[in-house]
Amino acid sequence: MDKFYHAIKNAYEGQFYAVTEFSLDDKDLPVQICEQYTLTAKDGQNNEAQEVFDRLETLKDLVAKGDVEKLAPWKEDGSFRAITFDRHLFYPLLDKKDESLPFTWSPMLFDYTSHTQSSEVKFVLDLQSYINTPAAAELLKDYELYLLRNADNKYRGLGFALAGNFYPDFLLWLVNKETGQQYLTLVDPKGIRNMNHDDAKIEFYKEIKSIEAKLDHSDLILNSFILSITPMKDILNNSLSEEEFAEKNVLFMVGNGTAYLGQMLKKIFVQ
């Protein structure tokens, strides 16, 4: 019944897909831009939290000035980390290494599960590292690259009903500097240990091309990728090879450094 409902919803919403130009100055963006974080001390830890808050005032001033180089030392402060990635449409992206911090914040942009690394954090850090490599410089020499954390709700995020109300974690834009050709790729880093290879979120790599065809906008290429933080050997009831997963735009984030990012970008440019 739930799948039927989402199919009907998708058929209805599909009538209204359109390509719209917007800028970060627009009052009602179709995506969520984090304008500020709200930090709250945990119960009984006001003094400890205030010590960190005082240091964060310096971080706040540097962000306001857009001084990316001076933000580098803030990449780690104990269990707290401010990820400064100038290709992301806003920064810093706040991250925690564990639960020992004396404060919380909102919005919390990354998902955390016990005993596992945040796949979203790994993706951002890997991409930040990868784009500074000679291989990436050659591959992307004709392109501008932009990244945005997608909101996970229908009010400020980009989602798709047919794939089980799928809100991919990131929107990745590649724009050709000369022609203006745009490649918008939906990127969802996640664990897939319990996912079937025909899961709607995986199969969405085909549906997104149908949406692209309906838009009939030759300057926009759409793609969808699942980036698995689960090693292939740990996937339950799996009958596919790594190559067969790659054909479905499922790439593995572990075991070979940032090679999966080069693989993804090359697939984007040929689709």
N, C-alpha and C positions, 0 to 999 in steps of 0.2 A: 504493500500500500504506500509506504514512504517513497519507494523508488518511482511508483506511478505518479505520485503527487509532484515530485521533483521534475519528472518528464513533462508533465502538463505545464508546470511553472516555467520550465525552460522554453517550451514552445511559445508561451505567451511573451516572456521577456525577450526572446530572440527577435521578435518583431521590431524591437527598439534599439538594437545594437547600432551604434553610429560612431564615426571617427570625429572627435571633437578636439579642437586646439585649445589649450589653456596655459596659463602662466602661474607662477607661484604667488603672484599678487592678486589672483582671483579670490573673491570673497568666499565662494562655495566651490572648493576644489573637489573633483571626483575621487580624490584619494586623501588620506590623512597625513598632514604634516605636523610633526610634534613641535609646538611652539615653546613649550616649557615642561620641565619635570617638577613634580611636587614630591618633596622628600619629607618623610615622617619618622621621627625617632621611635624605636621599639619601646614597649613598656619597661620602665626601670632603667633605661639606658640613655637618658637625656644628655648627661655629661659626655659620655663617649661619642654620641652622635654629634654633639655640638662641635667637638674637636675636628671631626671630618667636615662638617658644614662650613667651618671657618676656612679650611683649606680649599673647599669648593668655590668660595668666593673668588679666589684667584683664577680658577678654571673658568668661572662664569665671565670674568673680564676678558680673558683671552679669546673665548668663543665669540664674544660681542665684537672684538676687534678682527676676528677672522685670522688670527695668527696661528696657522696650522703648525709651523715648525716648533713654536714654543709650547704647543699642546702635547708634543711627543712624550715628555716625561710623565704625563698623566696616564699613559697607557696602562699603568698598574700602580695601585696604592693599597698594599695589603690585599684584602679580599675583594677590593673594588677596582674596577677598570673602566676608563673612559676611552672608547674606541673612536679615534678620529680618522675618518676615511673621507677625504674630500670629494670622492666621486659619489658619495651618498648625498641625497638632496637635503639632508640636515645632519648635523653632528654636534656633540659627540653622541655615540650610542652607548648607554650605560649598561655595564655587565657586572656580574658577581661571580666569584670563583667558588663560593660556598655560602652557608647560612650564618656565618659568624659576624656579618656586618651589623652594627647597632641601629640600622635604619632600613626602611624600605622606600621605594619610590614608585611613582606612576606617571605616565604609562610605562608598564613593563613590556619592553619591545621584544624580548626573547623568551622562548619557552624553555623551561628547565625540568628535567625528569631525574629522579634519583639514580645514582650509579652510572649515568651516561653524560657525556659531554653535550652541550647544547649544539645541535647541528646547525642552527642559524648563526651562532657565533663563529663556529668553524668556517662556515661558508664566507662570511664577511672578512675574516682575517686571512683566509686563503686567497680570496680575490684581491685583497689589498696587497698581499705579497706577490701574487702572480703577475699583476699588471706592471710590475717593475722589473720583470725579467726580459732578457733579449728576445725570447720567443714571443712573448706577448706584445712587445714593442713592434715587432715585425707584423704580427697578425692584425694589430689594431692601429697601425700607422695612419690609416685613412679614416678612422672612426673616433667619435667622441663616445665615452661610456658613462652612463648614469645608473644609479641604483636607488631603489626606494623600498623600505619595509612596508608591506601591504597591511592594512588594517583587516581584522578578522570579523568584520560585521558589515551588513548591507548598507549602513548609513555612510561610512567613510572608506569602504574597501571595495576592491574589485573581486567579485565572486561569480560562480557559475552553478546554477541549480542542477543541471544534468549530472554533474560530477559529485553529487551529494553535498550541495552547497559548499563547493570547493573554493576556499580563499587562499591562494598560493602565498607563501611567506614573502616573496620578493618580486618586484617588477624590475627587469633589467632592460635598459634602452641602449641600443647602439645606433648611432646616427652618422651616416656618411658625410664627411666634411664638405665634399664638393657637390654631390647630387641631392643631399637631404633625405635620401632613402633611410627609413627607420625600421629597425628590428626590435619589436617588443616581445620579450621572452618572460614567461611566468616561471619562476624558479621556486621549488618547494623542497628544501632540505629536510629530511626526516628519517626516522627509523622505519624499515619496512619488514621487520621480522615476521609479523603476523598478517601481512597483506598478500592477497592473491595477485598473480600477475595480470589478471583481467579486472582488477579493481578499477572503479570508475575514475579515480584520480590518476592512475597510470594510463588508462585508455584515453584520457583527455588530450593526449598528444595528437590524436586523430580529430577529435571534435574541434579543437582550436583551429585546425586548418579549414574545417567547414565554415566556421565563423569568419575566417579570413576571406574565404571565397564570397560569402554573402555580403561582406562589407564592400567588395569590389573597389578597393583603394590600393592601387598598384604601388604606392610609395610606403606601404606598411606591411611588414612580414611578421606573422604571429607564430610563436612556438611555445611549448610547455615542456618542462623538464622536472623529473623527480631526481633529487640527489640523495643517495642512500648513505647514511652513516652506519648502517648495518652491513657488516661484511657478507658477501654472498653465501659463504658457508654456513651462516647463522640463520638464513631465511628458512622458515618452516615450509615443508611440503613443496619445495621448489623443483621444477623440472626444466627451467631455462638456463642457458649458458650466459656468460657475461655479454657475449656478442648479441644474443637474442634480447637481453635486457636493453642494451644500447639501441637496438632497432626501435624499441618502445620509448626512447629518450629517458631511460633510467640509467644513471651513471653512479659509480661507487666512489665515495669521498675518501675512503681509507685504503692504505696499502701502497699508494704510488704518489705521495705528495700532492701537488696541485695539478697533476696531469689531467684530471677529470675536467678542469676548467678549460684547458686548451681543446680537449675533445668536444666539450659543449659548444664552444665558440665556433669551431670548424663546422660542426653540424648545423649551427644557426645560419651560417653564411651560404650553405648549399641547399637550404630548404626554402 
